[in-house]
């Protein structure tokens, strides 16, 4: 069953800079991981929400390990909440 990974981070600083680092840093890594489907981020005040979709729970868990390592080495953000769960796409862009 497809799985999603969602992590809420707190951060200080420029959100666009962090998003740029994610785009050039973790996104290429995710694309090379088995089971990668999609990745996106949202910003809400001093929080960044990272959302990714994977073909299986094992794929999502493996990506979680990779992402935690990359974030700890490249960004100054703290995890507020993190979870992995089943997902279902309900709407597709046309």
N, C-alpha and C positions, 0 to 999 in steps of 0.2 A: 504494500500500500504506500502511496506517496506520503512523504513527510515534509513538514516545514520546520524551519529553525527561526526563532525570533529572539533577539537579544536587545534589551533596552540598556543603553549606556548613559551615564552622565558625563558631561565634559565642560571645560572652560575654554573659551577661545572662539575661533572663527569656524562656523559650521561648514562654509564652502571649502575651506582648506581641508578639513577632515574628510568631506565627501570626495574631494579631488584625490586625496591619498588613498581612500578606499577604492576609487575607480581604477587607479593605476597600480594599486598594490594587491588588495585581497581579491578583487574581481578576476584578474587573470589566474590567480591561484585556484579560486573556486571553479573556473571554467575547465581546469585540468583535472579536477576531482571526479571520481566515478559518480554517476547519478545526478550531476548538476542539471537543474532545470532553469532557475531564474534567481535573480538577486536584486534587491532594491533597498533604499534607505529613506527614512523620513526624519525630519527634524521638528521637534516641538520644544521651544524655548531652549533650555540647557540639556535637553535629552536627544539622543540619536537612536532611532529604532532601526535595527538591521533585520531584514526579512529575506530568507532564502528558501527555495523549494528544491526538493531532492526526490529521487525515484524511490528511496526506501529509508526507513529509520536508521539503518546502519550507515547509509551514505550521509545522512544529516548529522549523526553522531561523529563520524570521521571529520566532517567539515567543521564541526564545533571545536574539535581539538586544534585543527589547523588555524582557525580564525582566532581562537584565544591566544595562541602563540604569536601570531602575526600582530594582533592588536597590542599585546604586552610589549613587543619590540618596536612598534612603530607609532603608536598613538598614546596620548595621555587621556585615557577614558577609564571609567569605573563601571563595572557591571551592576546594574540596578536589579534586573530580573532577566532570566533566561529560561527558555523552554523549547522543547521539540515535541511535535505532535502530528497526527494525521491531518491532511488537508484535502480539500475538494475545491477545484476551480468551479465557480458558479457562473461567472460571466467572462466572456472573451471579447477583446476589442475586435471590431469588424472593420 
